[in-house]
Amino acid sequence: MEILRLLDAANWIESYEVEDYRQWGGGFYYRLKINFKDDSMLFVKEYVDESERAYSFHWQDQNSNMITRWDNAPHHRHLLTFPHHKHTPTEIVENSEITLADVLEEIRKQIGDT
């Protein structure tokens, strides 16, 4: 899986755990827990098949407080990036980070890659 190579190469990621992985003819599903060097964590869920993609990337601090959550649940129709959106502690906003690689890059920019 390409994403595991990305995780292995990131020196700002402390560890990760594949909690679930399933693959079938036209799709896959996985769940990951990623621990960063600043003690924050990212909980990842993604489902993909021929006609659908659903994802949730939930980033929280060491005290379980949400930092950001990216997802594509089909609500917030008023956003230009519908169904893609981002939750912050204070608002729900448009979102263009829709892959795990995008989200990891956004997190890397915020916590650094030391």
C-alpha positions, 0 to 999 in steps of 0.5 A: 500500500502506497500510503504505508511507504509515505508513513514509513518515510515521514520522520515527524510520525512517531508510529502508526497502527493499521487497525483494519484493512480489507480489499476486494475486486473493485475497492478497499477499506482501511482504518489507521491510527497515526501518532505524531512526534508532538503527541497528537494523533490522526484517526483515519477511515477511508472506503473506496469502491467503483462508485463511492468514496467516503473518508474521515481524517480526525486529528486530535491533541494528546488530551483528545481535543479535536484539532481538525477533522476532514470528511465528506459526509454529505451535509453542509450543502452550502459549502462550495466544496460540498461534500468535502469540508473541514471541522475546526474547533470553532467552525466548518469550512470548505476543504480541498485536502481530500486525500490522506497525503493532503492531510498529512502534508497539512499536519506536517506544515503545522507541527513541523518535520523535525 
